[in-house]
Amino acid sequence: MDNENKENIEVSEEENKDKKFGEVSEQAIEAAKEAEPEDIKEKPPVDIKNELLEWAESFVFAMFVVIFVFTFFLRVVLVDGASMNDTLVDKDRLVLTHLNYTPKDGDIVIINSDVLQKTIIKRVIGTEGDTVVVNYNDNSVTVNGEKIKDEHKKNEFMLEKGYFDISYRVSDGVYQYEVPKDKVFVMGDNRNNSRDSREIGFIDEDDVLGKAVFRLYPMDNFGKVD
């Protein structure tokens, strides 16, 4: 054995002599820490300031998304009155969609009425080119000769009111409306308690603010509206 190897062995033996029984080197401790599972390793202290900053950033981002959606895609509206009973009732809060919306038969829509000087909510009965016939004698509404679904209509016989525009009367108790271009004909589901196209005339499509799609309140009626 050469002198260099002999010296190394002697140094190692001296180091071992200096160590006390059961003593562990710092290198061994660090190696053991590296080998520990993640859930029992010593973790650095939580930086409260950074945590709060991250929470604040997440909250601001979430609020931005909500504002963006309700500005460009959705709105919340409040039902005022009984003209849509029993489908909707006074004080219902609805979500309205309005982006690139085109009125369609059967939709519940929110309208900016210049005649009534307020915002109203009604159901679209007919659109451009449709022929709407309201017959108070047999309690029916037809569009292009077909009776509309009336499961939404308040369950009572329609009454002919004196304030309806008689220029559309074609016979006793029967009114016929030809819907012009870019107009819609609307009625409330509560036919005997609704100021709608029978009184205020056709509605410009540009005055239709959007379609009601969801009820937020009251919670017991939370869900889709149609």
N, CA and C of each residue as an Amber inpcrd file, in Angstrom:
protein
   678
   0.8670000  -1.1920000   0.0000000   0.0000000   0.0000000   0.0000000
   0.8980000   1.2350000   0.0000000   0.6180000   2.1970000  -0.8670000
   1.4770000   3.3770000  -0.9610000   1.2070000   4.3260000   0.1860000
   2.0790000   5.3280000   0.3200000   2.0150000   6.2660000   1.4510000
   0.7520000   7.1260000   1.4410000   0.3020000   7.5040000   0.2150000
  -0.8930000   8.3970000   0.1240000  -2.1380000   7.7000000   0.6390000
  -2.3740000   6.4560000   0.2380000  -3.5370000   5.7010000   0.7110000
  -3.4720000   5.4780000   2.2020000  -2.2440000   5.2220000   2.6940000
  -2.0590000   4.9850000   4.1150000  -2.4440000   6.2250000   4.9160000
  -2.0920000   7.4210000   4.3770000  -2.4130000   8.6740000   5.0730000
  -3.9180000   8.9030000   5.1090000  -4.6130000   8.6130000   4.0040000
  -6.0760000   8.7910000   3.9390000  -6.7810000   7.9070000   4.9540000
  -6.3200000   6.6850000   5.0600000  -6.9270000   5.7550000   6.0140000
  -6.7240000   6.2410000   7.4290000  -5.5350000   6.7790000   7.6820000
  -5.2500000   7.2780000   9.0200000  -6.1130000   8.4770000   9.3700000
  -6.3530000   9.3760000   8.3580000  -7.2130000  10.5450000   8.5980000
  -8.6310000  10.1070000   8.9070000  -9.1640000   9.1560000   8.1120000
 -10.5200000   8.6580000   8.3290000 -10.6570000   8.0290000   9.6930000
  -9.6510000   7.3020000  10.1140000  -9.7100000   6.6730000  11.4230000
  -9.7090000   7.7050000  12.5260000  -8.9450000   8.8120000  12.3180000
  -8.9030000   9.8730000  13.3040000 -10.2680000  10.5580000  13.4150000
 -10.9270000  10.8000000  12.2380000 -12.2600000  11.4460000  12.2440000
 -13.2560000  10.5760000  12.9850000 -13.1820000   9.2620000  12.7490000
 -14.1160000   8.3510000  13.3990000 -13.8920000   8.3210000  14.9060000
 -12.6240000   8.4560000  15.3040000 -12.3270000   8.4640000  16.7310000
 -12.9190000   9.6860000  17.4090000 -12.8940000  10.8630000  16.6550000
 -13.3760000  12.1220000  17.2360000 -14.8930000  12.1270000  17.4150000
 -15.6020000  11.3370000  16.5950000 -17.0700000  11.2970000  16.6790000
 -17.5110000  10.5100000  17.8890000 -18.4990000  11.0410000  18.5650000
 -19.0820000  10.3430000  19.6870000 -20.1070000   9.3390000  19.1880000
 -20.3910000   8.3380000  20.0060000 -21.3640000   7.3180000  19.6260000
 -22.7530000   7.9400000  19.4550000 -23.4030000   7.6860000  18.2930000
 -24.7390000   8.2210000  18.0290000 -24.7520000   9.5970000  17.3870000
 -23.5790000  10.1970000  17.2450000 -23.5230000  11.5340000  16.6330000
 -23.6770000  11.3970000  15.1190000 -24.4880000  12.3180000  14.5160000
 -24.7710000  12.2860000  13.0650000 -24.2100000  13.5410000  12.4370000
 -23.5820000  13.3920000  11.3220000 -22.9840000  14.5510000  10.6450000
 -24.0590000  15.4490000  10.0520000 -23.6880000  16.7000000   9.8330000
 -24.6180000  17.6670000   9.2210000 -25.0050000  17.2300000   7.8130000
 -24.0420000  16.6520000   7.0950000 -24.3410000  16.1680000   5.7420000
 -25.4180000  15.0840000   5.7650000 -25.3500000  14.2200000   6.7810000
 -26.3490000  13.1480000   6.8830000 -27.7340000  13.7060000   7.2070000
 -27.7510000  14.7490000   8.0630000 -29.0380000  15.3840000   8.4120000
 -29.6860000  15.9970000   7.1880000 -28.8920000  16.7220000   6.3900000
 -29.4270000  17.3600000   5.1900000 -29.9320000  16.3130000   4.1940000
 -29.2080000  15.2140000   4.0750000 -29.6220000  14.1390000   3.1700000
 -30.9340000  13.5200000   3.6270000 -31.1010000  13.3810000   4.9570000
 -32.3490000  12.8180000   5.4950000 -33.5290000  13.7410000   5.2340000
 -33.2650000  15.0650000   5.3590000 -34.3470000  16.0310000   5.0950000
 -34.8180000  15.9430000   3.6470000 -33.8550000  15.7970000   2.7530000
 -34.2040000  15.6970000   1.3420000 -35.0320000  14.4540000   1.0550000
 -34.8080000  13.4260000   1.8670000 -35.5130000  12.1610000   1.6520000
 -36.8780000  12.1150000   2.3030000 -37.2270000  13.1180000   3.1450000
 -38.5130000  13.1250000   3.8290000 -39.6630000  13.3460000   2.8530000
 -40.8350000  12.7740000   3.1420000 -42.0250000  13.0890000   2.3310000
 -42.3510000  14.5690000   2.4390000 -43.0060000  15.1090000   1.3960000
 -43.3010000  16.5390000   1.3400000 -44.1420000  17.0180000   2.5110000
 -45.0310000  16.1540000   2.9990000 -45.9540000  16.6080000   4.0380000
 -45.3270000  16.6830000   5.4280000 -44.0940000  16.1420000   5.6060000
 -43.4580000  16.2610000   6.9180000 -42.1710000  17.0770000   6.8650000
 -41.8510000  17.5880000   5.6820000 -40.6800000  18.4440000   5.5860000
 -40.9380000  19.7660000   6.2980000 -39.8960000  20.3430000   6.7660000
 -40.0120000  21.6640000   7.3860000 -40.3430000  22.6750000   6.3100000
 -41.4310000  23.4300000   6.4970000 -41.8960000  24.3730000   5.4800000
 -41.5210000  25.7920000   5.8730000 -41.2570000  26.6230000   4.8380000
 -40.9170000  28.0160000   5.1400000 -42.1330000  28.7380000   5.7080000
 -41.9670000  29.7710000   6.4980000 -43.0900000  30.5190000   7.0680000
 -43.9270000  31.1890000   5.9870000 -45.2600000  31.2960000   6.2380000
 -46.1760000  31.9150000   5.2690000 -45.9700000  33.4210000   5.2620000
 -45.8800000  33.9670000   4.0310000 -45.7580000  35.4120000   3.8700000
 -47.1680000  36.0030000   3.7730000 -47.6800000  36.5340000   4.8920000
 -49.0630000  37.0420000   4.9420000 -49.2960000  38.1310000   3.9090000
 -48.3340000  38.9800000   3.7310000 -48.4770000  40.0980000   2.7930000
 -48.7020000  39.5900000   1.3720000 -47.8890000  38.6140000   0.9570000
 -48.0430000  38.0520000  -0.3850000 -49.3600000  37.3050000  -0.5400000
 -49.7730000  36.5870000   0.5270000 -51.0450000  35.8650000   0.4900000
 -52.2050000  36.8290000   0.2910000 -52.2050000  37.9210000   1.0510000
 -53.2730000  38.9170000   0.9280000 -53.2630000  39.5620000  -0.4420000
 -52.0730000  39.8070000  -0.9720000 -51.9660000  40.4140000  -2.2960000
 -52.5330000  39.4980000  -3.3680000 -52.2550000  38.2020000  -3.2510000
 -52.7810000  37.2370000  -4.2170000 -54.3100000  37.1530000  -4.1340000
 -54.8410000  37.1510000  -2.9020000 -56.2930000  37.1360000  -2.7260000
 -56.9250000  38.3940000  -3.3300000 -56.2900000  39.5430000  -3.1120000
 -56.8150000  40.8090000  -3.6410000 -56.8130000  40.7970000  -5.1670000
 -55.7510000  40.2830000  -5.7570000 -55.6700000  40.2140000  -7.2120000
 -56.7550000  39.2970000  -7.7750000 -56.9870000  38.1620000  -7.1100000
 -58.0340000  37.2280000  -7.5590000 -59.4140000  37.8630000  -7.4600000
 -59.6570000  38.6010000  -6.3630000 -60.9570000  39.2480000  -6.1710000
 -61.1960000  40.3180000  -7.2360000 -60.1800000  41.1370000  -7.4930000
 -60.3080000  42.1950000  -8.5030000 -60.5710000  41.5970000  -9.8770000
 -59.8740000  40.5150000 -10.1970000 -60.0720000  39.8590000 -11.4950000
 -61.4860000  39.3030000 -11.6150000 -61.9640000  38.6670000 -10.5260000
 -63.3240000  38.1090000 -10.5380000 -64.3670000  39.2080000 -10.7230000
 -64.1820000  40.3360000 -10.0380000 -65.1100000  41.4560000 -10.1770000
 -65.0850000  42.0210000 -11.5950000 -63.9130000  42.0760000 -12.1810000
 -63.7950000  42.5510000 -13.5610000 -64.5840000  41.6550000 -14.5150000
 -64.4530000  40.3380000 -14.3150000 -65.1810000  39.3880000 -15.1690000
 -66.6860000  39.5720000 -15.0210000 -67.1690000  39.7140000 -13.7640000
 -68.6020000  39.9040000 -13.5190000 -69.1070000  41.1830000 -14.1820000
 -68.3630000  42.2800000 -14.0040000 -68.7670000  43.5610000 -14.6030000
 -68.7800000  43.4590000 -16.1230000 -67.7720000  42.8080000 -16.6810000
 -67.6910000  42.6470000 -18.1350000 -68.8900000  41.8640000 -18.6690000
 -69.2110000  40.7480000 -17.9920000 -70.3230000  39.8990000 -18.4460000
 -71.6440000  40.6520000 -18.3760000 -71.8860000  41.3650000 -17.2470000
 -73.1650000  42.0410000 -17.0940000 -73.2450000  43.3370000 -17.9060000
 -72.1180000  43.8330000 -18.3870000 -72.1370000  45.0030000 -19.2530000
 -72.4220000  44.6240000 -20.6970000 -71.8030000  43.5530000 -21.1580000
 -71.8740000  43.2160000 -22.5660000 -72.7630000  42.0150000 -22.8820000
 -73.1080000  41.2070000 -21.9060000 -73.8720000  39.9950000 -22.1880000
 -75.1900000  39.9140000 -21.4220000 -75.2010000  40.3000000 -20.1510000
 -76.3760000  40.0980000 -19.3130000 -76.7120000  41.3640000 -18.5310000
 -77.9920000  41.4620000 -18.1300000 -78.4310000  42.5100000 -17.2190000
 -79.4170000  41.8940000 -16.2390000 -79.6010000  42.5590000 -15.1220000
 -80.6070000  42.1320000 -14.1530000 -81.7380000  43.1520000 -14.1630000
 -82.9870000  42.6680000 -14.3070000 -84.1590000  43.5510000 -14.3610000
 -85.1570000  43.1440000 -13.2870000 -85.9880000  44.0900000 -12.9100000
 -87.0000000  43.8760000 -11.8730000 -88.3900000  43.9310000 -12.4980000
 -89.2070000  42.9080000 -12.2350000 -90.5830000  42.8920000 -12.7350000
 -91.4170000  43.8700000 -11.9150000 -92.1430000  44.7240000 -12.6230000
 -92.9820000  45.7250000 -11.9600000 -94.4220000  45.5480000 -12.4350000
 -95.2800000  45.0660000 -11.5630000 -96.6810000  44.9020000 -11.9330000
 -97.0890000  43.4540000 -12.1330000 -98.3590000  43.2830000 -12.5480000
 -98.9570000  41.9420000 -12.6240000 -99.2860000  41.5010000 -14.0420000
 -98.7870000  42.2100000 -15.0590000 -99.2030000  41.9140000 -16.4310000
 -98.7020000  40.5680000 -16.9450000 -97.6940000  39.9530000 -16.2670000
 -97.1890000  38.6550000 -16.7140000 -97.5710000  37.5280000 -15.7530000
 -98.4850000  37.7950000 -14.8070000 -98.9890000  36.7190000 -13.9430000
 -99.6480000  35.6350000 -14.7950000 -99.5050000  34.3710000 -14.5060000
 -98.8200000  33.8120000 -13.3530000 -97.4060000  33.3520000 -13.6950000
 -96.9470000  33.6510000 -14.9020000 -95.5960000  33.2580000 -15.3050000
 -94.5530000  33.9910000 -14.4710000 -94.7230000  35.3040000 -14.3750000
 -93.8670000  36.1610000 -13.5610000 -94.7480000  36.9770000 -12.6360000
 -94.1820000  37.3640000 -11.5040000 -94.9520000  38.1780000 -10.5660000
 -94.1540000  39.4140000 -10.1780000 -94.8500000  40.3570000  -9.5850000
 -94.2380000  41.6160000  -9.1630000 -93.0320000  41.3520000  -8.2570000
 -91.9440000  42.0800000  -8.5440000 -90.6880000  42.0380000  -7.7710000
 -89.7880000  40.8570000  -8.1200000 -90.1820000  40.0210000  -9.0740000
 -89.2450000  39.0040000  -9.5570000 -88.0100000  39.7000000 -10.1190000
 -86.8420000  39.1040000  -9.8900000 -85.6010000  39.6260000 -10.4740000
 -85.1170000  38.6430000 -11.5390000 -84.9380000  39.1700000 -12.7490000
 -84.6270000  38.3330000 -13.8970000 -83.2840000  38.7080000 -14.5100000
 -82.6480000  37.7000000 -15.1140000 -81.4480000  37.9490000 -15.9050000
 -81.8710000  38.1110000 -17.3620000 -81.3770000  39.1840000 -17.9720000
 -81.7300000  39.5340000 -19.3430000 -80.5070000  39.3820000 -20.2370000
 -80.6610000  38.6870000 -21.3710000 -79.6010000  38.6060000 -22.3570000
 -79.9410000  39.5230000 -23.5210000 -78.9410000  40.2490000 -24.0240000
 -79.2600000  41.2600000 -25.0320000 -78.2630000  41.3430000 -26.1720000
 -77.1310000  40.6390000 -26.0900000 -76.1230000  40.7490000 -27.1240000
 -76.5910000  40.0600000 -28.4030000 -76.6740000  40.8340000 -29.4950000
 -77.0820000  40.3040000 -30.8070000 -78.4170000  39.5570000 -30.7450000
 -79.3300000  40.0640000 -29.9210000 -80.6190000  39.3850000 -29.7590000
 -81.6250000  39.8560000 -30.8100000 -82.3500000  38.9070000 -31.3940000
 -83.4490000  39.1880000 -32.3190000 -84.7170000  38.5630000 -31.7520000
 -85.7920000  39.3550000 -31.5700000 -87.0230000  38.8120000 -30.9730000
 -87.6010000  37.6460000 -31.7640000 -88.0940000  36.6510000 -31.0210000
 -88.7380000  35.4820000 -31.6250000 -90.0560000  35.2120000 -30.9140000
 -90.9940000  34.6100000 -31.6530000 -92.2990000  34.2830000 -31.0840000
 -92.1350000  33.4600000 -29.8100000 -92.8610000  33.8520000 -28.7660000
 -92.8360000  33.1210000 -27.5060000 -91.8360000  33.6430000 -26.4970000
 -90.9010000  34.4870000 -26.9280000 -89.9000000  35.0240000 -26.0020000
 -90.5300000  36.0210000 -25.0320000 -90.0400000  36.0160000 -23.7970000
 -90.3940000  37.0610000 -22.8290000 -89.3480000  38.1570000 -22.9710000
 -89.8000000  39.3610000 -23.2980000 -88.8600000  40.4340000 -23.6110000
 -89.0990000  41.6600000 -22.7370000 -88.0420000  42.4510000 -22.5940000
 -88.1150000  43.7260000 -21.8810000 -88.0910000  44.8250000 -22.9320000
 -89.0030000  45.7770000 -22.8010000 -89.2340000  46.7820000 -23.8430000
 -89.1450000  48.1780000 -23.2470000 -88.5050000  49.0490000 -23.9820000
 -88.4860000  50.4650000 -23.6140000 -89.6550000  51.1380000 -24.3410000
 -90.7550000  51.3570000 -23.6360000 -91.9730000  51.8810000 -24.2570000
 -92.0330000  53.4000000 -24.1800000 -91.9750000  54.0430000 -25.3490000
 -92.1260000  55.5050000 -25.3940000 -93.5650000  55.9120000 -25.0760000
 -94.5160000  55.0660000 -25.4780000 -95.9280000  55.3860000 -25.2590000
 -96.2480000  55.4180000 -23.7630000 -95.7910000  54.4070000 -23.0430000
 -96.0750000  54.3130000 -21.6140000 -95.0360000  55.0330000 -20.7600000
 -93.9580000  55.4860000 -21.4100000 -92.8860000  56.1980000 -20.7030000
 -92.2770000  55.3720000 -19.5750000 -92.0840000  54.0780000 -19.8530000
 -91.4440000  53.2070000 -18.8710000 -91.0130000  51.9090000 -19.5440000
 -90.2660000  51.1080000 -18.7960000 -89.8350000  49.8030000 -19.2850000
 -90.8860000  48.7680000 -18.9000000 -91.2760000  47.9460000 -19.8790000
 -92.3100000  46.9420000 -19.6380000 -91.7830000  45.5570000 -20.0270000
 -92.4500000  44.5260000 -19.5180000 -92.0760000  43.1540000 -19.8440000
 -93.3000000  42.4190000 -20.3850000 -93.1470000  41.8180000 -21.5660000
 -94.2650000  41.1510000 -22.2460000 -93.7510000  39.9160000 -22.9790000
 -94.6970000  39.2020000 -23.6130000 -94.3440000  38.0400000 -24.4230000
 -94.5580000  38.3660000 -25.9040000 -93.5790000  37.9860000 -26.7210000
 -93.7040000  38.1900000 -28.1640000 -94.7170000  37.1910000 -28.7200000
 -95.7380000  37.7410000 -29.3910000 -96.7720000  36.9000000 -30.0030000
 -96.5330000  36.7630000 -31.5060000 -96.1500000  37.8670000 -32.1390000
 -95.9020000  37.8430000 -33.5760000 -94.7470000  38.7460000 -33.9530000
 -94.0440000  38.3810000 -35.0280000 -92.9320000  39.1750000 -35.5350000
 -93.2210000  39.5990000 -36.9730000 -92.2720000  40.3100000 -37.5530000
 -92.4280000  40.8650000 -38.9030000 -93.0660000  39.8780000 -39.8800000
 -94.1780000  40.3170000 -40.5240000 -94.8490000  39.4960000 -41.5310000
 -95.9340000  38.5820000 -40.9960000 -96.0510000  38.4400000 -39.6700000
 -97.0690000  37.5590000 -39.0810000 -98.4410000  38.2260000 -39.0790000
 -99.4730000  37.3880000 -39.1490000-100.8470000  37.8430000 -38.9760000
-101.3540000  37.2990000 -37.6430000-101.6490000  38.2240000 -36.7320000
-102.1170000  37.8480000 -35.3950000-103.6050000  38.1490000 -35.2940000
-104.3870000  37.1640000 -34.8740000-105.8230000  37.3430000 -34.6840000
-106.1610000  37.0510000 -33.2280000-106.7420000  38.0330000 -32.5630000
-107.1830000  37.8730000 -31.1840000-108.7080000  37.8010000 -31.1940000
-109.2280000  36.6520000 -30.7730000-110.6640000  36.4150000 -30.8180000
-111.1890000  36.2970000 -29.3780000-111.9270000  37.3190000 -28.9610000
-112.4630000  37.3340000 -27.5930000-113.7140000  36.4730000 -27.4670000
-114.2760000  36.0700000 -28.5880000-115.4830000  35.2400000 -28.5460000
-115.1590000  33.8010000 -28.1410000-114.0380000  33.2930000 -28.6560000
-113.6900000  31.9070000 -28.3000000-112.3970000  31.8360000 -27.4720000
-111.9470000  33.0140000 -26.9840000-110.7960000  33.0730000 -26.0780000
-109.5270000  32.5060000 -26.7060000-109.2440000  32.8990000 -27.9590000
-108.0930000  32.3420000 -28.6610000-107.2300000  33.4380000 -29.2850000
-105.9660000  33.0870000 -29.4730000-105.0220000  33.9310000 -30.2160000
-104.3590000  33.0330000 -31.2570000-104.4160000  33.4380000 -32.5080000
-103.7850000  32.6570000 -33.5690000-102.7340000  33.4960000 -34.2770000
-101.6930000  32.8310000 -34.7610000-100.6470000  33.4660000 -35.5570000
-100.5280000  32.6940000 -36.8600000-100.8030000  33.4110000 -37.9570000
-100.7860000  32.7960000 -39.2910000-101.7110000  31.5850000 -39.3600000
-102.8560000  31.7230000 -38.6900000-103.8740000  30.6860000 -38.7510000
-103.7100000  29.5620000 -37.7390000-102.6340000  29.5610000 -36.9570000
-102.4160000  28.5020000 -35.9770000-102.5700000  29.0570000 -34.5660000
-103.3300000  28.3450000 -33.7570000-103.5280000  28.7630000 -32.3740000
-102.2210000  28.6140000 -31.6000000-101.8430000  29.6590000 -30.8750000
-100.5880000  29.6140000 -30.1340000-100.7500000  28.7690000 -28.8680000
 -99.6240000  28.2760000 -28.3710000 -99.6510000  27.5640000 -27.0960000
-100.0210000  28.5520000 -25.9990000-100.9550000  28.1660000 -25.1690000
-101.4300000  29.0990000 -24.1450000-101.2370000  28.5670000 -22.7270000
-100.2300000  27.6650000 -22.5620000-100.0070000  27.1440000 -21.2120000
 -99.4850000  28.2260000 -20.2640000 -98.9690000  29.3230000 -20.8300000
 -98.4670000  30.4020000 -19.9870000 -99.5700000  31.3940000 -19.6110000
-100.6250000  31.4060000 -20.4040000-101.6860000  32.3990000 -20.2040000
-102.4070000  32.1800000 -18.8770000-102.7070000  33.2890000 -18.2210000
-103.4920000  33.2010000 -16.9780000-104.8290000  32.5360000 -17.2940000
-105.2260000  31.6080000 -16.4590000-106.3800000  30.7630000 -16.7440000
-107.6980000  31.4850000 -16.4660000-108.0560000  32.3720000 -17.3960000
-109.3460000  33.0560000 -17.3230000-109.7380000  33.5150000 -18.7240000
-111.0040000  33.7730000 -18.9240000-111.5030000  34.1570000 -20.2360000
-111.0950000  35.5930000 -20.5380000-110.5680000  35.8080000 -21.7730000
-110.1690000  37.1610000 -22.1680000-111.3860000  38.0690000 -22.3140000
-111.2180000  39.3020000 -21.8520000-112.2770000  40.2990000 -21.9700000
-111.8750000  41.3720000 -22.9730000-112.8350000  41.7990000 -23.7830000
-112.5770000  42.8770000 -24.7370000-112.7090000  44.2140000 -24.0090000
-111.5950000  44.9390000 -23.9160000-111.5800000  46.2030000 -23.1910000
-111.8660000  47.3750000 -24.1340000-112.4600000  48.4090000 -23.5950000
-112.8300000  49.5580000 -24.4140000-111.6630000  50.3740000 -24.9280000
-110.4710000  50.1880000 -24.3530000-109.3380000  51.0000000 -24.7720000
-108.5180000  50.3550000 -25.8950000-108.9090000  49.1840000 -26.4010000
-108.1870000  48.5750000 -27.5090000-108.3900000  49.3940000 -28.7750000
-107.3960000  49.3960000 -29.6530000-107.4570000  50.1450000 -30.9110000
-108.4610000  49.4670000 -31.8530000-109.6010000  50.1020000 -32.0390000
-110.6870000  49.4750000 -32.8200000-110.4080000  49.4770000 -34.3250000
-109.3360000  50.1550000 -34.7540000-109.0050000  50.1390000 -36.1870000
-108.6030000  48.7360000 -36.6490000-108.2860000  47.8590000 -35.7030000
-107.8980000  46.4850000 -36.0510000-109.0570000  45.5030000 -35.8790000
-110.2420000  46.0040000 -35.5180000-111.3960000  45.1240000 -35.3280000
-111.9560000  44.7240000 -36.6900000-112.0750000  43.4090000 -36.9290000
-112.5980000  42.9150000 -38.2140000-114.0290000  42.4000000 -38.0730000
-114.4400000  42.1070000 -36.8600000-115.8250000  41.7270000 -36.5700000
-116.0110000  41.8370000 -35.0700000-117.2370000  41.6600000 -34.6050000
-117.4860000  41.7850000 -33.1710000-116.6050000  40.8130000 -32.3790000
-115.7710000  41.3880000 -31.5190000-114.9350000  40.5670000 -30.6450000
-113.7050000  39.9690000 -31.3100000-113.4370000  40.3480000 -32.5660000
-112.2830000  39.7730000 -33.2760000-111.4010000  40.9040000 -33.8190000
-110.0940000  40.8320000 -33.5000000-109.1330000  41.8400000 -33.9480000
-108.0200000  41.1440000 -34.7410000-107.6250000  41.7780000 -35.8410000
-106.5710000  41.2040000 -36.6890000-105.4390000  42.2270000 -36.8610000
-104.2070000  41.7470000 -36.6470000-103.0260000  42.6180000 -36.6990000
-102.0120000  42.0490000 -37.6910000-101.6110000  42.8540000 -38.6640000
-100.5550000  42.4780000 -39.6030000 -99.2680000  43.1470000 -39.1140000
 -98.3220000  42.3410000 -38.6900000 -97.1110000  42.8960000 -38.0800000
 -96.1880000  43.4650000 -39.1550000 -95.8990000  44.7850000 -39.0930000
 -95.0460000  45.4230000 -40.1130000 -93.5790000  45.0260000 -39.9830000
 -92.7950000  45.4770000 -40.9490000 -91.3630000  45.2190000 -40.9730000
 -90.6960000  45.8560000 -39.7460000 -89.7730000  45.1250000 -39.1470000
 -88.9830000  45.5890000 -37.9970000 -89.8420000  45.8940000 -36.7660000
 -91.0110000  45.2380000 -36.6810000 -91.9020000  45.4260000 -35.5280000
 -92.2190000  44.0700000 -34.9040000 -92.7200000  44.1160000 -33.6660000
 -93.2280000  42.9040000 -33.0180000 -94.5680000  43.2260000 -32.3590000
 -95.3760000  42.1880000 -32.2100000 -96.6580000  42.3030000 -31.5100000
 -96.5020000  41.5560000 -30.1920000 -96.8010000  42.2250000 -29.0790000
 -96.6000000  41.6210000 -27.7600000 -97.8770000  41.6700000 -26.9380000
 -97.9760000  40.7000000 -26.0090000 -99.0830000  40.6730000 -25.0620000
 -98.5520000  40.1960000 -23.7140000 -99.2620000  40.5770000 -22.6470000
 -98.9480000  40.0390000 -21.3320000 -99.6470000  38.7160000 -21.1340000
 -99.0500000  37.8200000 -20.3390000 -99.7020000  36.5310000 -20.0570000
-100.9790000  36.7240000 -19.2470000-101.0420000  37.8040000 -18.4950000
-102.2540000  38.1660000 -17.7660000-103.0760000  39.0770000 -18.6830000
-103.7750000  38.4790000 -19.6290000-104.3780000  39.2080000 -20.7510000
-105.3600000  40.2880000 -20.3120000-106.0340000  40.0940000 -19.1960000
-107.0300000  41.0790000 -18.7530000-106.4280000  42.1840000 -17.8880000
-105.1390000  42.1170000 -17.6650000-104.4920000  43.1540000 -16.8610000
-103.1370000  43.4970000 -17.4750000-103.1630000  43.8090000 -18.7630000
-101.9190000  44.0780000 -19.4740000-102.1130000  45.1640000 -20.5220000
-101.2840000  46.1850000 -20.4400000-101.2560000  47.2160000 -21.4780000
-100.1700000  46.8060000 -22.4660000-100.6070000  46.3520000 -23.6370000
 -99.6630000  45.7850000 -24.5980000-100.0040000  46.2480000 -26.0070000
 -99.6250000  45.4730000 -27.0190000 -99.8090000  45.9120000 -28.4100000
-101.2640000  46.1150000 -28.8010000-102.1870000  45.5430000 -28.0620000
-103.6030000  45.7680000 -28.3450000-103.9800000  47.2260000 -28.0770000
-103.2240000  47.8570000 -27.1680000-103.4880000  49.2520000 -26.8180000
-102.4150000  50.1970000 -27.3570000-101.1460000  49.8440000 -27.1650000
-100.0650000  50.7760000 -27.5100000 -99.4790000  50.5300000 -28.8900000
 -99.9670000  49.5200000 -29.5980000 -99.5170000  49.2740000 -30.9630000
 -98.2800000  48.3860000 -31.0450000 -97.7750000  48.2630000 -32.2630000
 -96.6010000  47.4210000 -32.5070000 -95.3620000  48.0400000 -31.8590000
 -94.4090000  47.1760000 -31.5450000 -93.1820000  47.5920000 -30.8710000
 -92.0170000  47.5460000 -31.8590000 -91.2390000  48.6320000 -31.9190000
 -90.0270000  48.6210000 -32.7380000 -89.0400000  47.5980000 -32.1730000
 -88.4100000  46.8380000 -33.0540000 -87.4110000  45.8750000 -32.5900000
 -86.2710000  46.5670000 -31.8400000 -85.9760000  47.8050000 -32.2520000
 -84.9060000  48.5570000 -31.5750000 -85.2620000  48.9080000 -30.1300000
 -86.5530000  48.8770000 -29.8010000 -86.9900000  49.1840000 -28.4330000
 -87.0110000  47.9470000 -27.5330000 -86.7290000  46.7860000 -28.1300000
 -86.6480000  45.5520000 -27.3470000 -85.2340000  45.4690000 -26.7550000
 -85.1490000  45.5390000 -25.4450000 -83.8540000  45.5930000 -24.7740000
 -83.1990000  44.2270000 -24.6340000 -83.9970000  43.1710000 -24.7070000
 -83.4380000  41.8300000 -24.5880000 -84.4660000  40.8230000 -24.1340000
 -84.0060000  39.6030000 -23.9560000 -84.8750000  38.4800000 -23.5840000
 -84.5870000  38.0380000 -22.1550000 -85.6630000  37.8190000 -21.3790000
 -85.5300000  37.2980000 -20.0170000 -85.2700000  35.7950000 -20.0960000
 -84.1930000  35.3440000 -19.4470000 -83.8160000  33.9330000 -19.5560000
 -83.7400000  33.2070000 -18.2230000 -83.6160000  33.9680000 -17.1130000
 -83.3720000  33.3110000 -15.8250000 -83.9360000  34.1530000 -14.6900000
 -84.5000000  33.4810000 -13.6960000 -85.0300000  34.1760000 -12.5210000
 -84.0680000  33.9750000 -11.3520000 -83.6000000  35.0820000 -10.7880000
 -82.6910000  35.0370000  -9.6460000 -83.4240000  35.0580000  -8.3130000
 -84.5620000  35.7380000  -8.3030000 -85.3010000  35.9400000  -7.0440000
 -86.7900000  35.9990000  -7.3560000 -87.6360000  35.4340000  -6.4870000
 -87.3510000  34.7800000  -5.1960000 -86.6900000  33.4130000  -5.3810000
 -85.9900000  32.9850000  -4.3390000 -85.1890000  31.7690000  -4.4370000
 -86.0240000  30.5200000  -4.6650000 -87.2840000  30.5220000  -4.1920000
 -88.1050000  29.3220000  -4.3820000 -88.5450000  29.1570000  -5.8360000
 -88.3620000  30.2090000  -6.6590000 -88.6500000  30.1120000  -8.0860000
 -87.3880000  30.3050000  -8.9200000 -86.2430000  30.1040000  -8.2920000
 -84.9520000  30.2720000  -8.9570000 -84.8570000  29.3180000 -10.1430000
 -84.4700000  29.8580000 -11.3070000 -84.2860000  28.9760000 -12.4770000
 -84.6990000  29.6500000 -13.7690000 -84.7210000  28.8650000 -14.8040000
 -85.0190000  29.3190000 -16.1640000 -86.4570000  29.8160000 -16.2700000
 -86.6720000  30.8530000 -17.0780000 -88.0320000  31.3430000 -17.3490000
 -88.3350000  31.1510000 -18.8370000 -89.5780000  30.8060000 -19.1160000
 -89.9940000  30.6700000 -20.5200000 -91.4980000  30.8520000 -20.6420000
